[in-house]
Amino acid sequence: MKEKKKKEKKKKSNVQNYIRFSNIALQMGIVITAGALGGQWLDDKQKNDFPFWTLILTLIAIFASLFQIIRTVIKMSKDEDNSKG
């Protein structure tokens, strides 16, 4: 009986992790796209020959997304450690 509950709990945990990481991927795509489009808009407004704002805002969005992923993975790791012991 206990083994069955452990399997169900692990399966539920795997589904929750899948949902979390799918959500992170979606957020990452939205943030990077918003940064690129915002930069492109600024470059068009300022009539820049070199896409300075597009480059800067896209890089900021990428680093912000990576920061979010790292923070989430660390939190998940801590939550997993707390549930085990």
Secondary structure, 3 states (H helix, E strand, C coil): CHHHHHHHHHHHHHHHHHHHHHHHHHHHHHHHHHHHHHHHHHHHHHCCCCCHHHHHHHHHHHHHHHHHHHHHHHHHHHHHHHHHC
